[in-house]
Amino acid sequence: MVFSMTDSLSGNATAGEVGRLFGLDVEARPDHAPVTDFRRLVRLVHDNERLLAELETVRTKIRQAWVYLSEPGSNPALAMTHLERLRMKRSALLAHLRSNRIEARILMGKALPNDESIELN
């Protein structure tokens, strides 16, 4: 049976059929539904949406910390400690977004630039 883009978007096609429609590999797992590159990409998109929302929250908190620091009578040690923690969280979020971008490029079959090569331990 041949499935079209409309079938894949309307839910009439299985994950494997959608994957084949987009030219993505399908990895069969006996205990679960097949894991496809397409499903992995969807997971990455959802993960990125969550990470970007968290990143915006961190940016807002950083701005608030700087406003607090500029107020008379503020506790500079407290504000700087809070800012450092927020910077570390921001850095972790950006690193996670970068790893998701690299994984998505690999799934899409695109070559990684030299500066984006990854090392697996």
C-alpha positions in Angstrom: 0.0 0.0 0.0 1.3 3.5 -0.9 1.1 6.2 1.7 1.2 9.9 0.9 2.3 13.0 2.8 -1.4 13.6 3.6 -1.7 10.1 5.2 1.4 10.7 7.3 0.0 14.0 8.6 -3.5 12.8 9.2 -2.3 9.7 11.1 -3.3 7.1 8.6 0.2 5.8 8.1 2.4 4.0 10.7 5.7 5.4 11.9 7.6 3.0 9.7 5.6 4.1 6.7 6.2 7.8 7.5 9.9 7.2 8.0 10.1 5.5 4.6 8.1 8.3 3.1 10.8 10.8 4.3 13.6 8.4 3.5 14.5 7.8 7.1 15.8 4.5 8.6 13.5 2.4 10.8 14.9 0.5 13.8 12.6 -2.2 14.9 12.3 -2.9 18.6 10.3 -6.0 19.7 9.1 -4.5 23.0 8.0 -1.1 21.6 6.8 0.6 18.5 9.5 1.0 15.9 12.0 3.8 16.6 12.5 5.8 13.5 14.8 8.7 12.7 11.6 10.6 12.2 10.4 9.9 15.7 13.9 10.9 17.0 13.6 14.2 15.1 10.1 14.8 16.6 11.6 14.1 20.1 14.4 16.5 19.4 11.9 19.2 18.3 9.8 18.8 21.5 13.0 18.7 23.6 14.2 21.9 21.9 10.9 23.7 22.5 11.1 22.9 26.2 14.8 23.9 26.4 14.1 27.2 24.6 11.3 28.0 27.1 13.7 27.3 30.0 16.3 29.4 28.3 13.9 32.3 28.1 13.0 31.9 31.8 16.7 32.0 32.7 17.3 35.1 30.6 14.4 36.8 32.4 15.8 35.8 35.8 19.3 37.1 34.8 17.7 40.5 33.9 15.9 40.6 37.2 19.1 39.8 39.1 20.9 42.7 37.4 17.9 45.0 38.2 18.1 43.9 41.9 21.9 44.4 41.9 21.4 48.0 40.7 19.0 48.8 43.5 20.4 50.6 46.6 20.6 48.3 49.6 20.9 45.1 47.6 23.1 42.3 48.7 25.8 42.1 46.0 27.2 38.7 47.2 23.7 37.2 47.0 23.0 38.7 43.6 26.4 37.6 42.1 25.9 34.0 43.5 22.5 33.9 41.9 23.8 35.2 38.6 26.6 32.6 38.6 24.1 29.8 39.1 21.9 31.2 36.3 24.9 31.5 34.0 25.8 27.9 34.6 22.2 26.8 33.9 22.2 28.9 30.7 25.4 27.3 29.6 24.0 23.8 30.3 20.9 24.6 28.3 22.9 25.9 25.4 25.1 22.8 25.4 22.0 20.6 25.4 20.5 22.6 22.5 23.9 22.2 20.6 24.0 18.4 21.2 20.4 18.2 19.9 21.4 20.2 16.8 24.3 17.8 16.1 22.1 14.7 16.6 19.5 16.2 14.2 22.1 16.8 11.6 23.4 13.3 11.9 19.8 11.9 11.6 19.2 14.0 8.5 22.4 12.7 7.0 24.2 16.1 6.8 27.9 16.2 7.4 29.1 18.0 10.5 31.4 21.0 10.1 34.9 20.4 11.6 34.1 22.6 14.6 31.1 20.5 15.5 32.7 17.1 15.7 31.6 15.2 18.8 33.6 13.0 21.1 31.8 10.1 22.7 33.2 8.7 26.0 
